[in-house]
Amino acid sequence: MDKVPKTQDAITDASPNSSPLAFYNANMNGKPAVVLLSGGLDSSTILAIAQHQGYDVHAMSFRYGQRHQVEIEAAKRIAAQAQVKQHVIAEIDLRIFGGSALTSDIDVPKRTAAQKPSSGGIPITYVPARNTIFLSFALAWAEVLHSSDIFIGVNAIDYSGYPDCRPEFIAAYERMANLATKAGVEGAKLRIHTPLINLSKVEIITKGTALGVDYALTLSCYDPSPNGNPCGACDACILRREGFRQAGIADPAVTG
């Protein structure tokens, strides 16, 4: 087995047949893929998609100084239930730069479902260069794993204000990755998979539900309480609530 990076926090070893995702994993021996797993709804869905497509998933999460660190616990739960091959948690402190409501003392914007998001440009919840940084870590691990596939849950519909969620960013990064790596110059071309990039939240939820994703394990909130309860008023909470409402499905993570 390849050596696991020193950033590893946990390797899951869930019991077989614990979920539909575990079923996919337990009955295949496919190509390795690195899946960026935040613990949220979108990344949990792409993990299920990757496994359903026959990949052996090596999940990567980040403790990057985000205020919502309870998402790390969500990522651990998801990785364990899905029986991924490995789950590593990389430590990067983006608080040294700040510049985002997620990595500094800037308040997370709150609104009601009836209110429109602010039209003042890129949202303050954007973390400078976050996906560029995350993809760089994933790229390095993919090379070590001899993997040509990285999955990331970027979405250009619900999060169109984020510059690093656009298709042109992903295409440019993929070109760079194939120029910058030993694998790329030797002909093992890397592909960055973005199966959710043009889907609405309701379409993502519908797809994930069909694949057996347990959304009760996920966390989407930008500003949850210390025990993980969602605030219910940030953009992420509202998008999630509206997605489940439009899908006609009760959000299993909501209690009471």
HELIX and SHEET records of a PDB file:
HELIX    1   1 PRO A   20  ALA A   26  1                                   7    
HELIX    2   2 LEU A   41  HIS A   52  1                                  12    
HELIX    3   3 VAL A   70  ALA A   82  1                                  13    
HELIX    4   4 LEU A   94  ILE A   96  5                                   3    
HELIX    5   5 ARG A  130  LEU A  145  1                                  16    
HELIX    6   6 PRO A  163  CYS A  165  5                                   3    
HELIX    7   7 PRO A  167  ALA A  180  1                                  14    
HELIX    8   8 LYS A  182  VAL A  185  1                                   4    
HELIX    9   9 LYS A  201  ALA A  210  1                                  10    
HELIX   10  10 TYR A  215  LEU A  217  5                                   3    
HELIX   11  11 ASP A  235  ALA A  247  1                                  13    
SHEET    1   A 5 GLN A  86  GLU A  91  0                                        
SHEET    2   A 5 ASP A  56  ARG A  63  1                                        
SHEET    3   A 5 PRO A  32  LEU A  36  1                                        
SHEET    4   A 5 ASP A 149  PHE A 151  1                                        
SHEET    5   A 5 ARG A 191  HIS A 193  1                                        
END                                                                             
